[in-house]
Amino acid sequence: MSNENNSFWDGGAKTMFFTGLFLGIALTAILALIFAFGSLFNGKLPSAGAYAPTQPTQPTQPTQPNPTYGPVKAVDAKVDHVLGKADAKVTLIEYSDFQCPFCQRHLPTIKQLMAQYPNDIKLVYRHYPLSQIHPQAQKAAEASECVAKIGGNDKFWQMHDKLFENQATLGTETYKRLAGEVGVDVAKFTTCLDSGEMAGRVSQDYASGNDAGVSGTPATFVNGTMFEGAQDITAFQPEISRILGK
């Protein structure tokens, strides 16, 4: 005589398989809903990771000023570091970082442009230290400003070149040595650097870069048009020729 009150466990392997599959799908759906509601109540969705400024690894095409940001800050000869003729038709404004390897790679291109258009281009250097990834960038920028304070614009450009040449060994002792090599009073330089008095000057450049839409280095503006990343000279020539009407 058969027993009509069979239990679940008497239902056979097939029944148990499909029942287990159903329960697994249901449990997964419930957990997904709980996670989704939790994210909504927290006011944010899961993030892939924190943002940090980067340097493009590949050259990019020039970009017109983004309407989300303001135009690049106008050149102030009393504040900015300018190299070249004051009445040059083309102004290169470079936002850079002395510890940035892409900026070091970009420097020969800038020098080639200055040599090719000696009467038509002036260069403006502005600080944009990516301190999150370059721990010496801020202090290297301050070191260049201390040299400028003591020795003037010409000494700044000498220090500028030496900092890039010594990028692998940036640090306090290197800054003091380079200050001596460019010919400024090392004692005065050390006092300036240790006090941090030029930090505000560096921050002003950084803020103006943010306002203009800079997010990484190098970023070079050619009469207001931004070129991102380490570029070859051929990237700039068409825009410069257009401006000069050549």
Summary of the structure (lengths in Angstrom):
residues: 246
radius of gyration: 29.1
end to end distance: 105.7
largest distance: 111.0
contacts: 676
relative contact order: 0.17
helix: 51%
strand: 11%
